[in-house]
Amino acid sequence: MATPQERKFAFSYVERGKQFVAAKQYPEALEALREATRRDPTLLEAWILLASVHYTLGEDIECLGATEEALKHRANSGAAWNFRGLALMRLNRDEEALDSFARTMRIEGWLVTGARNAFFCLNDSERYDEALRVVDVVLAEQQENGEFWTMRSAVLRHLHQYKWAYYAANKAMQLDPSDPYAWFQLARALRGLKRHNEALEAYKASERELEQHDVSPSSLRLRTLILREQRRFSEALAASQQSKTLEPETALNWNQVGIALLVLGRPAEAYIHFIRATALNPRKPGYASNASVALAHLRKYERALAWTDRALALRPDHPSATINRADNLVSLERYEEAEVQLGAATEITLEHSGYWAVKGSLHTRRGEYNEALVAIKRAIDLSGDDDNGAEAYERMGELLIALEDYPKALEFAEHGLELRPYDFCLQDLKAKVLHGLGREGEADEIERAVQARLAEQLALLEQAEGANG
């Protein structure tokens, strides 16, 4: 037990630590807070602040240690359980993280914080039914909480319940008409309902409301999504690059720039950004999976496969990595392995448009055209009017070429290019269709353009990898 004098000194070191944190002088903050805990090991505030600094610095194991010390002295500390959950989530220990967030939610005054973080954990893991239940716990007590109505809309859209997603977003918007996130989710729900003109107006409203907020990395990330979903791809890239400039050590910003570059048909540059994202956050399987996608666009299927393996080593049931691995195996003509990979898919993965697109492609390659048609139609139904739709249209085009229905194949190729106009695969598909239609000049022109752009991207990749040794 610390003496009154020691406790007084401990408090002074806590205050000093707070000042260092405010100035973002984290090494000095750690030193001051460690001294505070040395002088009074029971001082809860010092352990909580220590946990927060370790978390900010990405020192998750040290953060866990600080929360354990805090909980020895107050077992019902909401802050300690919350930081514990956040650190566990970053360590990909989701079940333990969710247990910590559940404990956080049960502590008076911590319901919303615990539920918010549990939602992010479940949403990131694509466990949407569970995420919905967490949101509803909060809304049962706080029906006027606009943030959670927005979150409810987001998860219902993932579950393809567009009508209910619309109602939830509309409720959020009524509670706060100036919330750009509410307008954004309303736009997404309207797009799912095929009410495209209304969706466009909602996107514009989201953009207008966002302009009233201070420019920050988070506002720029939302702006990137708004612009990308309106297919204003160059503007989306500019917004994501601005966010990266403001926070160059944040993996999410590098990932968003990578996605923007990939959509613009710049897969080598996208890959470089995904690699940087994985370096900044090596525990995030989604970044490794995205690196695989970029390499597949460059026809580097073996290397792409290695990145999906890396993602699945982090999380064996990761839906996108599972789908991308199967797709790479199909491209490598390793059909039996692809079938095994698809057979191992979880229920969550079965709700992905991409799963059915790859399954359809596998059937097409094997000449199983009826089965391919069923799978690809399912992919189109699940995709909506987004990038997944472009992929589904591409697979339908491949099937129709195999069936020598070139006019219909051309329709699907052009539908896909409306969504992803710079995509190498869709442009190649259109060239194949034009060859089938006897329009050789047009086909040759597209093929030359694709080969030139592909060569340019491969040269950039070689140059970047050479510079990095």
C-alpha positions in Angstrom: 0.0 0.0 0.0 1.4 3.4 -1.0 1.9 6.0 1.6 0.0 9.3 1.3 3.2 11.0 0.1 3.9 8.3 -2.5 0.3 8.5 -3.7 0.6 12.3 -4.0 3.8 11.8 -6.1 2.0 9.2 -8.2 -0.8 11.6 -9.0 1.7 14.2 -10.1 3.3 11.8 -12.5 -0.2 10.9 -13.9 -0.8 14.7 -14.6 2.6 14.9 -16.2 1.7 11.8 -18.3 -1.5 13.5 -19.5 0.4 16.5 -20.6 2.8 14.4 -22.6 -0.1 12.5 -24.2 -1.8 15.8 -25.2 1.5 16.8 -26.8 1.8 13.4 -28.5 5.1 12.8 -26.7 4.4 9.2 -26.1 7.8 7.9 -24.9 7.8 10.6 -22.2 4.2 9.8 -21.3 5.1 6.1 -20.9 8.0 7.0 -18.6 5.9 9.2 -16.4 3.0 6.8 -16.2 5.3 3.9 -15.3 6.7 6.0 -12.5 3.2 6.6 -11.3 2.4 2.9 -11.2 5.7 2.2 -9.4 4.9 4.7 -6.7 1.3 3.5 -6.3 0.6 0.2 -8.0 -3.1 0.5 -7.1 -3.7 3.8 -9.0 -6.3 2.8 -11.6 -6.0 6.0 -13.7 -2.3 5.4 -14.3 -2.9 1.9 -15.6 -5.7 3.0 -17.8 -3.7 5.8 -19.3 -0.8 3.5 -19.7 -3.0 1.0 -21.6 -4.3 3.9 -23.9 -0.7 5.0 -24.8 0.4 1.4 -25.5 -2.7 1.0 -27.7 -2.0 4.2 -29.6 1.5 3.0 -30.2 0.3 -0.4 -31.5 1.8 -2.2 -28.5 -1.1 -4.6 -28.0 0.6 -7.1 -25.7 1.8 -4.2 -23.4 -1.8 -2.8 -23.5 -3.2 -6.1 -22.4 -0.7 -6.2 -19.5 -1.8 -2.7 -18.3 -5.5 -3.6 -18.5 -4.8 -6.8 -16.4 -3.2 -4.7 -13.7 -6.1 -2.2 -13.8 -8.6 -5.0 -13.4 -6.8 -6.4 -10.4 -7.7 -3.2 -8.6 -11.2 -2.6 -10.1 -12.8 -5.6 -11.7 -15.7 -3.5 -13.1 -13.6 -0.8 -14.9 -15.3 -0.1 -18.2 -12.2 1.6 -19.6 -10.0 -1.4 -18.7 -12.3 -4.0 -20.3 -12.8 -1.8 -23.4 -9.0 -1.3 -24.0 -8.6 -5.0 -23.4 -11.1 -5.8 -26.1 -9.6 -3.4 -28.5 -6.1 -4.9 -28.1 -7.4 -8.4 -28.4 -9.3 -7.5 -31.5 -6.1 -6.2 -33.1 -4.4 -9.5 -32.2 -7.2 -11.3 -34.1 -8.4 -12.9 -30.8 -12.0 -12.1 -31.6 -13.8 -14.3 -29.2 -11.8 -12.9 -26.2 -12.3 -9.4 -27.6 -16.1 -9.9 -27.8 -16.2 -11.2 -24.2 -14.4 -8.1 -23.1 -16.8 -5.8 -25.0 -19.8 -7.8 -23.5 -18.4 -7.1 -20.0 -17.9 -3.4 -21.0 -21.5 -3.2 -22.1 -22.8 -4.5 -18.7 -21.0 -1.7 -16.7 -23.1 1.3 -16.1 -22.3 4.1 -18.5 -20.4 1.9 -20.9 -23.2 0.3 -22.9 -22.7 2.4 -26.1 -18.9 2.2 -26.1 -18.8 -1.5 -25.6 -21.6 -2.2 -28.2 -19.9 0.1 -30.7 -16.6 -1.8 -30.5 -18.4 -5.2 -30.5 -20.2 -4.1 -33.6 -16.9 -3.2 -35.4 -15.4 -6.5 -34.4 -18.3 -8.5 -35.6 -18.8 -6.4 -38.8 -15.1 -6.7 -39.7 -15.5 -10.5 -39.3 -18.6 -10.4 -41.4 -20.7 -11.9 -38.6 -23.6 -9.7 -39.5 -26.4 -11.5 -37.7 -24.5 -11.1 -34.4 -23.6 -7.5 -35.2 -27.3 -6.8 -35.7 -28.2 -8.2 -32.3 -25.6 -6.0 -30.6 -27.0 -2.9 -32.3 -30.5 -3.9 -31.2 -29.4 -4.1 -27.6 -28.6 -0.4 -27.7 -31.7 0.6 -29.6 -33.9 -1.2 -27.1 -32.7 1.3 -24.5 -31.9 4.3 -26.7 -34.4 4.5 -29.6 -33.2 8.0 -30.5 -29.6 7.0 -31.0 -29.0 8.0 -34.6 -25.5 6.5 -34.8 -26.9 3.0 -34.0 -29.7 3.4 -36.5 -27.0 4.1 -39.1 -25.1 1.0 -38.0 -28.3 -1.0 -38.2 -28.8 0.1 -41.8 -25.2 -0.8 -42.7 -25.5 -4.4 -41.4 -28.9 -4.9 -42.9 -27.6 -4.0 -46.3 -24.8 -6.6 -45.9 -27.6 -9.1 -45.2 -29.4 -8.0 -48.4 -32.4 -6.7 -46.4 -32.5 -3.5 -48.4 -36.0 -2.5 -47.4 -35.2 -2.6 -43.7 -31.8 -1.0 -44.3 -33.7 1.9 -45.9 -36.0 2.3 -42.9 -33.1 2.3 -40.5 -31.1 4.9 -42.5 -34.3 7.0 -42.9 -34.8 6.9 -39.1 -31.1 8.0 -38.5 -31.5 10.8 -41.0 -34.7 12.0 -39.3 -32.9 12.1 -36.0 -30.0 14.1 -37.5 -30.5 15.4 -41.0 -26.9 16.8 -41.0 -25.3 13.4 -40.5 -23.4 12.5 -43.7 -23.1 8.8 -42.6 -26.9 8.5 -42.4 -27.3 9.9 -45.9 -24.6 7.6 -47.1 -26.3 4.5 -45.8 -29.6 5.7 -47.1 -28.0 6.0 -50.6 -26.6 2.5 -50.3 -30.0 1.1 -49.3 -31.8 2.9 -52.1 -29.2 1.5 -54.6 -30.0 -2.0 -53.3 -33.7 -1.3 -53.9 -32.8 -0.2 -57.5 -34.1 3.3 -56.8 -31.0 4.8 -58.6 -32.1 8.4 -59.0 -33.0 8.7 -55.3 -29.8 7.0 -54.4 -27.8 9.5 -56.4 -29.6 12.4 -54.6 -28.8 10.8 -51.3 -25.1 10.5 -52.2 -25.1 14.1 -53.1 -26.7 15.0 -49.8 -24.1 13.0 -48.0 -21.4 14.9 -49.8 -23.0 18.2 -49.1 -23.3 17.5 -45.4 -19.7 16.2 -45.2 -18.5 19.5 -46.6 -19.8 21.2 -43.5 -17.4 19.1 -41.3 -13.7 19.8 -40.7 -11.4 17.9 -43.1 -10.0 14.9 -41.3 -8.8 11.4 -42.2 -12.1 9.9 -41.2 -14.1 12.5 -43.2 -11.9 11.9 -46.2 -12.3 8.1 -45.9 -16.1 8.6 -46.1 -15.7 11.0 -49.0 -13.7 8.4 -50.8 -16.5 5.8 -50.4 -19.1 8.3 -51.5 -17.2 9.2 -54.6 -16.2 5.7 -55.5 -19.8 4.5 -55.3 -20.8 7.3 -57.7 -18.0 6.0 -60.0 -16.1 9.3 -59.7 -13.0 7.2 -59.5 -10.3 9.9 -60.0 -11.9 12.1 -57.3 -12.0 9.1 -55.0 -8.3 8.5 -55.5 -7.6 12.2 -54.7 -9.6 12.0 -51.5 -7.9 8.8 -50.3 -4.5 10.2 -51.1 -5.3 13.3 -49.0 -6.3 11.1 -46.1 -3.0 9.1 -46.4 -1.1 12.4 -46.4 -2.7 13.4 -43.1 -2.1 10.0 -41.5 0.8 8.3 -43.4 1.2 5.6 -40.7 -2.4 4.4 -40.8 -2.8 1.1 -42.7 -6.5 1.8 -43.6 -5.5 4.9 -45.6 -2.9 2.9 -47.7 -5.6 0.2 -48.2 -8.1 2.8 -49.5 -5.6 4.3 -51.9 -4.9 0.8 -53.1 -8.5 0.1 -53.8 -8.9 3.4 -55.6 -5.9 2.6 -57.8 -7.1 -0.9 -58.5 -10.5 0.4 -59.7 -8.6 2.8 -62.0 -6.8 -0.1 -63.7 -3.5 0.5 -61.9 -2.9 -2.8 -60.2 0.9 -2.6 -59.7 0.5 0.7 -57.8 -2.4 -0.8 -55.9 -0.3 -3.8 -54.9 2.5 -1.5 -53.6 -0.1 0.3 -51.4 -1.6 -3.0 -50.1 1.9 -4.2 -49.2 2.5 -1.0 -47.2 -0.9 -1.5 -45.5 0.2 -5.1 -44.5 3.5 -3.8 -43.2 1.7 -1.2 -41.0 -0.9 -3.8 -39.8 0.4 -7.3 -40.4 -2.5 -8.9 -38.5 -5.2 -7.7 -40.9 -6.1 -10.5 -43.4 -8.1 -8.2 -45.6 -5.0 -6.3 -46.7 -3.2 -9.4 -47.6 -6.2 -10.6 -49.6 -6.3 -7.3 -51.5 -2.6 -7.7 -52.4 -3.6 -11.1 -53.9 -6.3 -9.4 -56.0 -3.9 -6.8 -57.4 -1.4 -9.6 -58.4 -4.2 -11.6 -60.0 -5.0 -8.5 -62.2 -1.3 -8.6 -63.2 -1.7 -12.3 -64.1 0.7 -13.2 -61.3 -1.4 -16.1 -60.0 1.2 -18.1 -58.1 2.3 -15.0 -56.2 -1.4 -14.1 -55.6 -1.9 -17.5 -54.1 0.8 -16.9 -51.6 -0.9 -13.8 -50.4 -4.2 -15.6 -50.0 -2.4 -18.2 -48.0 -1.0 -15.5 -45.8 -4.5 -14.0 -45.2 -5.9 -17.4 -44.4 -3.1 -18.2 -41.9 -4.3 -15.1 -40.0 -8.0 -16.1 -40.3 -8.8 -19.5 -41.8 -12.5 -18.5 -42.5 -11.8 -15.1 -44.1 -14.4 -14.9 -46.8 -12.6 -12.8 -49.4 -9.3 -14.7 -49.0 -11.2 -18.0 -49.4 -12.9 -16.8 -52.6 -9.7 -15.2 -54.0 -7.7 -18.4 -53.3 -10.2 -20.5 -55.2 -10.2 -18.0 -58.0 -6.4 -18.1 -58.3 -6.6 -21.9 -58.4 -9.1 -21.8 -61.2 -6.9 -19.4 -63.2 -4.0 -21.9 -62.6 -6.2 -24.7 -63.9 -5.9 -26.5 -60.6 -9.6 -27.3 -60.6 -9.7 -30.0 -57.9 -7.9 -27.8 -55.4 -10.3 -25.0 -56.3 -13.3 -27.3 -55.7 -11.9 -28.3 -52.3 -11.3 -24.6 -51.4 -14.9 -23.7 -52.3 -16.2 -26.8 -50.4 -14.5 -25.4 -47.2 -16.5 -22.2 -47.4 -18.4 -21.1 -44.3 -22.1 -20.0 -44.3 -20.8 -16.4 -44.3 -18.8 -16.9 -47.5 -21.8 -18.5 -49.2 -23.6 -15.2 -48.9 -20.9 -13.5 -51.0 -21.5 -12.8 -54.7 -17.8 -13.6 -55.4 -18.2 -17.2 -54.1 -20.9 -18.0 -56.7 -19.0 -16.1 -59.4 -15.9 -18.2 -58.9 -18.0 -21.4 -58.6 -19.7 -20.5 -61.9 -16.3 -19.9 -63.5 -15.1 -23.3 -62.3 -18.1 -25.0 -63.8 -17.6 -23.1 -67.1 -14.0 -24.3 -67.3 -15.2 -27.9 -66.8 -17.9 -27.6 -69.4 -20.7 -27.9 -66.8 -22.7 -25.1 -68.3 -26.0 -25.7 -66.6 -24.4 -25.6 -63.2 -22.4 -22.6 -64.2 -25.5 -20.7 -65.2 -27.2 -21.4 -61.8 -24.2 -20.3 -59.9 -23.6 -17.1 -61.9 -27.3 -16.1 -61.7 -26.9 -16.5 -57.9 -23.8 -14.2 -58.0 -25.7 -11.5 -59.9 -28.7 -11.7 -57.5 -26.3 -11.2 -54.5 -24.1 -8.6 -56.1 -26.3 -5.6 -56.5 -25.1 -2.7 -58.6 -21.4 -2.6 -57.5 -18.0 -4.0 -58.1 -19.2 -7.5 -57.3 -21.8 -7.1 -60.1 -19.0 -6.4 -62.5 -17.3 -9.6 -61.6 -20.5 -11.6 -61.9 -21.2 -10.1 -65.4 -17.6 -11.0 -66.4 -18.2 -14.7 -65.4 -21.6 -14.7 -67.3 -19.7 -13.3 -70.3 -17.2 -16.2 -70.1 -20.0 -18.7 -70.0 -21.8 -17.1 -72.9 -18.6 -17.2 -75.0 -18.3 -20.9 -74.2 -21.8 -21.3 -75.4 -21.0 -19.2 -78.5 -23.7 -16.7 -77.7 -21.6 -13.7 -78.6 -24.3 -11.0 -78.8 -25.4 -11.7 -75.3 -21.9 -12.1 -74.1 -21.2 -8.6 -75.4 -24.1 -7.2 -73.4 -22.7 -8.6 -70.2 -19.1 -7.4 -71.0 -20.4 -3.9 -71.5 -22.5 -4.0 -68.3 -19.4 -5.0 -66.4 -17.4 -2.2 -68.1 -20.0 0.4 -67.0 -19.2 -0.6 -63.4 -15.4 -1.1 -63.9 -14.3 0.7 -67.1 -10.6 0.2 -66.5 -10.6 -3.5 -65.7 -8.1 -5.5 -67.7 -10.2 -8.7 -67.4 -13.4 -7.1 -68.6 -11.6 -5.5 -71.5 -10.0 -8.8 -72.5 -13.4 -10.4 -72.3 -14.9 -7.8 -74.6 -12.0 -8.4 -77.1 -12.8 -12.1 -77.1 -16.5 -11.4 -77.8 -15.6 -9.1 -80.6 -13.4 -11.7 -82.2 -16.3 -14.1 -82.0 -18.5 -11.6 -83.7 -15.9 -11.2 -86.5 -15.1 -7.6 -85.5 -11.4 -8.2 -85.6 -10.2 -4.6 -85.9 -12.0 -3.5 -82.7 -10.9 -6.6 -80.9 -7.2 -6.1 -81.9 -7.3 -2.5 -80.8 -8.6 -3.4 -77.3 -6.0 -6.1 -77.0 -3.2 -3.8 -77.9 -4.3 -1.2 -75.4 -4.6 -3.8 -72.6 -1.2 -5.3 -73.4 0.4 -1.8 -73.3 -1.2 -0.9 -70.0 -0.3 -4.3 -68.5 3.3 -4.0 -69.7 3.4 -0.5 -68.1 2.1 -1.8 -64.8 4.5 -4.8 -64.8 7.4 -2.4 -65.4 6.2 -0.3 -62.4 6.0 -3.4 -60.2 9.5 -4.5 -61.2 10.9 -1.0 -60.6 9.3 -0.8 -57.2 10.5 -4.2 -56.1 13.9 -3.5 -57.4 14.1 -0.3 -55.4 13.0 -2.2 -52.2 15.7 -4.9 -52.8 
